[in-house]
Every structure is written in structure tokens, then in C-alpha cells.
Amino acid sequence: MNERDTKVRITVLAVPDCPNAPVVRDRIEAALAGRAAQVDLIEVSDEAGAVRWGLTGSPTVLLDGADPFAAARGDRPSVSCRLYRHADGTTDGAPSVAELRRALAEAGLPEAAG
């Protein structure tokens, strides 16, 4: 992977042993569709870390340091579980692949070729 391939810095913030951390990483990989990108996992175990990193529930996905799934109501940093509400009204412990693709595109990562 060369630096030109990585256009968006992807960070997953999660509490230790979060069952949705592997789920969100798998969905990020699917959303990337073979494009090279570094995905960092940062474990946050206390409120001070949640404030420092911007963890608003586990897992939190940051693209270039910003949470594209932040609620308009202004979620506060916390060491807790996070639910993502999908367009169809269902909730899940991680953003969908489609939501991640959209967020990556909005963050400037071009669509995968083919």
C-alpha cells in the first residue's frame, strides 16, 4: 500500500472486548471493497479516554478524526455501548456497509474501480 492509496484515516474507537468492534471492522473492509486504507483500533477504557478520543459509545468510527455518524442531538463522550439507527428504522451495533460506503465517499475516498 502506498501513501497515495490511503486518502482517509479510519479509526475505530472501542471499549475492551466490545462485541461490535470486529463487526464494524469487517463492515469497513467490505465498504472499502479492496481499496487500501489503514484502519486503527483504539481501545478506550475510561471516561477521560472517551473525552480525549471522542468515543460516543462503542464502537465509534472516525474518518479523519470526525464521527460521520454523530447524532444531531450532540452525543457526549462516554464509555458505553452504541447503537446505530439505520434508514429502515432498525438498530444495530455498527453502521451498515452501505452507510460506511457513503461516509467514506463523503470523506473523500473515491469509489472502488469496477
mmCIF file of the C-alpha atoms, coordinates in Angstrom:
data_MODEL
# 
_entry.id   MODEL 
# 
loop_
_atom_site.group_PDB 
_atom_site.id 
_atom_site.type_symbol 
_atom_site.label_atom_id 
_atom_site.label_alt_id 
_atom_site.label_comp_id 
_atom_site.label_asym_id 
_atom_site.label_entity_id 
_atom_site.label_seq_id 
_atom_site.pdbx_PDB_ins_code 
_atom_site.Cartn_x 
_atom_site.Cartn_y 
_atom_site.Cartn_z 
_atom_site.occupancy 
_atom_site.B_iso_or_equiv 
_atom_site.pdbx_formal_charge 
_atom_site.auth_seq_id 
_atom_site.auth_comp_id 
_atom_site.auth_asym_id 
_atom_site.auth_atom_id 
_atom_site.pdbx_PDB_model_num 
ATOM 1   C CA . MET A 1 1   ? 0.000   0.000  0.000   1.00 0.00 ? 1   MET A CA 1 
ATOM 2   C CA . ASN A 1 2   ? 1.457   3.345  -0.885  1.00 0.00 ? 2   ASN A CA 1 
ATOM 3   C CA . GLU A 1 3   ? 0.520   6.634  0.698   1.00 0.00 ? 3   GLU A CA 1 
ATOM 4   C CA . ARG A 1 4   ? -1.401  7.746  -2.390  1.00 0.00 ? 4   ARG A CA 1 
ATOM 5   C CA . ASP A 1 5   ? -3.852  4.859  -1.849  1.00 0.00 ? 5   ASP A CA 1 
ATOM 6   C CA . THR A 1 6   ? -4.765  5.967  1.669   1.00 0.00 ? 6   THR A CA 1 
ATOM 7   C CA . LYS A 1 7   ? -6.819  9.123  1.415   1.00 0.00 ? 7   LYS A CA 1 
ATOM 8   C CA . VAL A 1 8   ? -8.907  8.801  4.569   1.00 0.00 ? 8   VAL A CA 1 
ATOM 9   C CA . ARG A 1 9   ? -7.655  7.947  8.048   1.00 0.00 ? 9   ARG A CA 1 
ATOM 10  C CA . ILE A 1 10  ? -10.045 5.427  9.607   1.00 0.00 ? 10  ILE A CA 1 
ATOM 11  C CA . THR A 1 11  ? -10.079 4.950  13.369  1.00 0.00 ? 11  THR A CA 1 
ATOM 12  C CA . VAL A 1 12  ? -12.317 2.619  15.334  1.00 0.00 ? 12  VAL A CA 1 
ATOM 13  C CA . LEU A 1 13  ? -12.725 3.535  18.998  1.00 0.00 ? 13  LEU A CA 1 
ATOM 14  C CA . ALA A 1 14  ? -13.999 0.724  21.200  1.00 0.00 ? 14  ALA A CA 1 
ATOM 15  C CA . VAL A 1 15  ? -14.147 -0.389 24.790  1.00 0.00 ? 15  VAL A CA 1 
ATOM 16  C CA . PRO A 1 16  ? -12.124 -3.529 25.590  1.00 0.00 ? 16  PRO A CA 1 
ATOM 17  C CA . ASP A 1 17  ? -13.878 -6.721 24.419  1.00 0.00 ? 17  ASP A CA 1 
ATOM 18  C CA . CYS A 1 18  ? -16.598 -4.819 22.547  1.00 0.00 ? 18  CYS A CA 1 
ATOM 19  C CA . PRO A 1 19  ? -18.501 -7.476 20.568  1.00 0.00 ? 19  PRO A CA 1 
ATOM 20  C CA . ASN A 1 20  ? -19.243 -4.960 17.781  1.00 0.00 ? 20  ASN A CA 1 
ATOM 21  C CA . ALA A 1 21  ? -15.603 -3.926 17.179  1.00 0.00 ? 21  ALA A CA 1 
ATOM 22  C CA . PRO A 1 22  ? -14.904 -6.947 14.919  1.00 0.00 ? 22  PRO A CA 1 
ATOM 23  C CA . VAL A 1 23  ? -18.280 -6.411 13.208  1.00 0.00 ? 23  VAL A CA 1 
ATOM 24  C CA . VAL A 1 24  ? -17.511 -2.788 12.343  1.00 0.00 ? 24  VAL A CA 1 
ATOM 25  C CA . ARG A 1 25  ? -14.010 -3.706 11.153  1.00 0.00 ? 25  ARG A CA 1 
ATOM 26  C CA . ASP A 1 26  ? -15.462 -6.378 8.833   1.00 0.00 ? 26  ASP A CA 1 
ATOM 27  C CA . ARG A 1 27  ? -18.017 -3.901 7.503   1.00 0.00 ? 27  ARG A CA 1 
ATOM 28  C CA . ILE A 1 28  ? -15.322 -1.277 6.934   1.00 0.00 ? 28  ILE A CA 1 
ATOM 29  C CA . GLU A 1 29  ? -13.311 -3.846 4.973   1.00 0.00 ? 29  GLU A CA 1 
ATOM 30  C CA . ALA A 1 30  ? -16.393 -4.654 2.886   1.00 0.00 ? 30  ALA A CA 1 
ATOM 31  C CA . ALA A 1 31  ? -17.103 -0.949 2.327   1.00 0.00 ? 31  ALA A CA 1 
ATOM 32  C CA . LEU A 1 32  ? -13.530 -0.388 1.188   1.00 0.00 ? 32  LEU A CA 1 
ATOM 33  C CA . ALA A 1 33  ? -14.060 -3.065 -1.484  1.00 0.00 ? 33  ALA A CA 1 
ATOM 34  C CA . GLY A 1 34  ? -10.375 -3.812 -1.875  1.00 0.00 ? 34  GLY A CA 1 
ATOM 35  C CA . ARG A 1 35  ? -9.137  -0.234 -1.657  1.00 0.00 ? 35  ARG A CA 1 
ATOM 36  C CA . ALA A 1 36  ? -6.090  0.176  0.539   1.00 0.00 ? 36  ALA A CA 1 
ATOM 37  C CA . ALA A 1 37  ? -6.631  2.019  3.789   1.00 0.00 ? 37  ALA A CA 1 
ATOM 38  C CA . GLN A 1 38  ? -5.226  1.797  7.259   1.00 0.00 ? 38  GLN A CA 1 
ATOM 39  C CA . VAL A 1 39  ? -7.790  1.047  9.958   1.00 0.00 ? 39  VAL A CA 1 
ATOM 40  C CA . ASP A 1 40  ? -6.611  1.718  13.507  1.00 0.00 ? 40  ASP A CA 1 
ATOM 41  C CA . LEU A 1 41  ? -8.339  0.283  16.566  1.00 0.00 ? 41  LEU A CA 1 
ATOM 42  C CA . ILE A 1 42  ? -8.007  2.263  19.770  1.00 0.00 ? 42  ILE A CA 1 
ATOM 43  C CA . GLU A 1 43  ? -9.300  0.728  22.982  1.00 0.00 ? 43  GLU A CA 1 
ATOM 44  C CA . VAL A 1 44  ? -10.768 3.232  25.416  1.00 0.00 ? 44  VAL A CA 1 
ATOM 45  C CA . SER A 1 45  ? -11.421 2.041  28.947  1.00 0.00 ? 45  SER A CA 1 
ATOM 46  C CA . ASP A 1 46  ? -12.283 5.156  30.960  1.00 0.00 ? 46  ASP A CA 1 
ATOM 47  C CA . GLU A 1 47  ? -14.241 8.399  30.753  1.00 0.00 ? 47  GLU A CA 1 
ATOM 48  C CA . ALA A 1 48  ? -11.088 10.515 30.425  1.00 0.00 ? 48  ALA A CA 1 
ATOM 49  C CA . GLY A 1 49  ? -10.092 8.461  27.366  1.00 0.00 ? 49  GLY A CA 1 
ATOM 50  C CA . ALA A 1 50  ? -13.601 8.785  25.957  1.00 0.00 ? 50  ALA A CA 1 
ATOM 51  C CA . VAL A 1 51  ? -13.315 12.560 26.198  1.00 0.00 ? 51  VAL A CA 1 
ATOM 52  C CA . ARG A 1 52  ? -9.778  12.612 24.778  1.00 0.00 ? 52  ARG A CA 1 
ATOM 53  C CA . TRP A 1 53  ? -10.584 10.378 21.777  1.00 0.00 ? 53  TRP A CA 1 
ATOM 54  C CA . GLY A 1 54  ? -14.219 11.352 21.182  1.00 0.00 ? 54  GLY A CA 1 
ATOM 55  C CA . LEU A 1 55  ? -15.733 7.947  21.977  1.00 0.00 ? 55  LEU A CA 1 
ATOM 56  C CA . THR A 1 56  ? -19.505 8.432  21.994  1.00 0.00 ? 56  THR A CA 1 
ATOM 57  C CA . GLY A 1 57  ? -20.273 4.771  22.575  1.00 0.00 ? 57  GLY A CA 1 
ATOM 58  C CA . SER A 1 58  ? -18.532 1.640  21.399  1.00 0.00 ? 58  SER A CA 1 
ATOM 59  C CA . PRO A 1 59  ? -17.737 1.297  18.607  1.00 0.00 ? 59  PRO A CA 1 
ATOM 60  C CA . THR A 1 60  ? -17.262 4.800  17.255  1.00 0.00 ? 60  THR A CA 1 
ATOM 61  C CA . VAL A 1 61  ? -15.910 5.172  13.708  1.00 0.00 ? 61  VAL A CA 1 
ATOM 62  C CA . LEU A 1 62  ? -13.837 8.265  12.953  1.00 0.00 ? 62  LEU A CA 1 
ATOM 63  C CA . LEU A 1 63  ? -12.917 9.342  9.427   1.00 0.00 ? 63  LEU A CA 1 
ATOM 64  C CA . ASP A 1 64  ? -10.049 11.816 9.516   1.00 0.00 ? 64  ASP A CA 1 
ATOM 65  C CA . GLY A 1 65  ? -10.841 12.365 13.201  1.00 0.00 ? 65  GLY A CA 1 
ATOM 66  C CA . ALA A 1 66  ? -14.545 13.156 12.695  1.00 0.00 ? 66  ALA A CA 1 
ATOM 67  C CA . ASP A 1 67  ? -17.538 10.967 13.527  1.00 0.00 ? 67  ASP A CA 1 
ATOM 68  C CA . PRO A 1 68  ? -19.701 10.846 10.373  1.00 0.00 ? 68  PRO A CA 1 
ATOM 69  C CA . PHE A 1 69  ? -22.444 9.095  12.336  1.00 0.00 ? 69  PHE A CA 1 
ATOM 70  C CA . ALA A 1 70  ? -22.653 11.623 15.166  1.00 0.00 ? 70  ALA A CA 1 
ATOM 71  C CA . ALA A 1 71  ? -26.209 12.280 16.149  1.00 0.00 ? 71  ALA A CA 1 
ATOM 72  C CA . ALA A 1 72  ? -27.549 15.756 15.502  1.00 0.00 ? 72  ALA A CA 1 
ATOM 73  C CA . ARG A 1 73  ? -28.537 15.882 19.160  1.00 0.00 ? 73  ARG A CA 1 
ATOM 74  C CA . GLY A 1 74  ? -24.854 16.016 20.077  1.00 0.00 ? 74  GLY A CA 1 
ATOM 75  C CA . ASP A 1 75  ? -23.781 12.751 21.668  1.00 0.00 ? 75  ASP A CA 1 
ATOM 76  C CA . ARG A 1 76  ? -21.466 13.137 24.627  1.00 0.00 ? 76  ARG A CA 1 
ATOM 77  C CA . PRO A 1 77  ? -18.285 11.137 25.146  1.00 0.00 ? 77  PRO A CA 1 
ATOM 78  C CA . SER A 1 78  ? -18.929 8.001  27.181  1.00 0.00 ? 78  SER A CA 1 
ATOM 79  C CA . VAL A 1 79  ? -17.682 4.502  27.842  1.00 0.00 ? 79  VAL A CA 1 
ATOM 80  C CA . SER A 1 80  ? -20.850 2.700  26.796  1.00 0.00 ? 80  SER A CA 1 
ATOM 81  C CA . CYS A 1 81  ? -22.353 0.643  24.003  1.00 0.00 ? 81  CYS A CA 1 
ATOM 82  C CA . ARG A 1 82  ? -23.524 2.450  20.894  1.00 0.00 ? 82  ARG A CA 1 
ATOM 83  C CA . LEU A 1 83  ? -26.446 1.694  18.639  1.00 0.00 ? 83  LEU A CA 1 
ATOM 84  C CA . TYR A 1 84  ? -26.721 2.874  15.052  1.00 0.00 ? 84  TYR A CA 1 
ATOM 85  C CA . ARG A 1 85  ? -30.194 3.560  13.666  1.00 0.00 ? 85  ARG A CA 1 
ATOM 86  C CA . HIS A 1 86  ? -30.472 2.602  10.011  1.00 0.00 ? 86  HIS A CA 1 
ATOM 87  C CA . ALA A 1 87  ? -32.634 4.195  7.308   1.00 0.00 ? 87  ALA A CA 1 
ATOM 88  C CA . ASP A 1 88  ? -35.133 1.323  7.546   1.00 0.00 ? 88  ASP A CA 1 
ATOM 89  C CA . GLY A 1 89  ? -35.657 2.036  11.263  1.00 0.00 ? 89  GLY A CA 1 
ATOM 90  C CA . THR A 1 90  ? -33.728 -0.953 12.585  1.00 0.00 ? 90  THR A CA 1 
ATOM 91  C CA . THR A 1 91  ? -30.849 -0.585 15.013  1.00 0.00 ? 91  THR A CA 1 
ATOM 92  C CA . ASP A 1 92  ? -27.530 -2.394 15.120  1.00 0.00 ? 92  ASP A CA 1 
ATOM 93  C CA . GLY A 1 93  ? -24.226 -2.180 16.954  1.00 0.00 ? 93  GLY A CA 1 
ATOM 94  C CA . ALA A 1 94  ? -22.351 -0.932 13.869  1.00 0.00 ? 94  ALA A CA 1 
ATOM 95  C CA . PRO A 1 95  ? -23.024 1.154  10.758  1.00 0.00 ? 95  PRO A CA 1 
ATOM 96  C CA . SER A 1 96  ? -24.100 -0.836 7.697   1.00 0.00 ? 96  SER A CA 1 
ATOM 97  C CA . VAL A 1 97  ? -21.744 -1.402 4.780   1.00 0.00 ? 97  VAL A CA 1 
ATOM 98  C CA . ALA A 1 98  ? -23.838 0.994  2.668   1.00 0.00 ? 98  ALA A CA 1 
ATOM 99  C CA . GLU A 1 99  ? -23.662 3.688  5.363   1.00 0.00 ? 99  GLU A CA 1 
ATOM 100 C CA . LEU A 1 100 ? -19.903 3.233  5.613   1.00 0.00 ? 100 LEU A CA 1 
ATOM 101 C CA . ARG A 1 101 ? -19.512 3.448  1.807   1.00 0.00 ? 101 ARG A CA 1 
ATOM 102 C CA . ARG A 1 102 ? -21.472 6.705  1.812   1.00 0.00 ? 102 ARG A CA 1 
ATOM 103 C CA . ALA A 1 103 ? -19.435 8.125  4.717   1.00 0.00 ? 103 ALA A CA 1 
ATOM 104 C CA . LEU A 1 104 ? -16.145 7.149  3.046   1.00 0.00 ? 104 LEU A CA 1 
ATOM 105 C CA . ALA A 1 105 ? -17.223 8.818  -0.202  1.00 0.00 ? 105 ALA A CA 1 
ATOM 106 C CA . GLU A 1 106 ? -18.255 11.975 1.669   1.00 0.00 ? 106 GLU A CA 1 
ATOM 107 C CA . ALA A 1 107 ? -14.859 11.946 3.409   1.00 0.00 ? 107 ALA A CA 1 
ATOM 108 C CA . GLY A 1 108 ? -13.124 11.969 0.032   1.00 0.00 ? 108 GLY A CA 1 
ATOM 109 C CA . LEU A 1 109 ? -12.276 8.318  -0.610  1.00 0.00 ? 109 LEU A CA 1 
ATOM 110 C CA . PRO A 1 110 ? -13.147 7.642  -4.256  1.00 0.00 ? 110 PRO A CA 1 
ATOM 111 C CA . GLU A 1 111 ? -15.351 4.684  -5.114  1.00 0.00 ? 111 GLU A CA 1 
ATOM 112 C CA . ALA A 1 112 ? -13.643 1.400  -5.891  1.00 0.00 ? 112 ALA A CA 1 
ATOM 113 C CA . ALA A 1 113 ? -12.977 0.806  -9.588  1.00 0.00 ? 113 ALA A CA 1 
ATOM 114 C CA . GLY A 1 114 ? -15.169 -1.816 -11.251 1.00 0.00 ? 114 GLY A CA 1 
# 
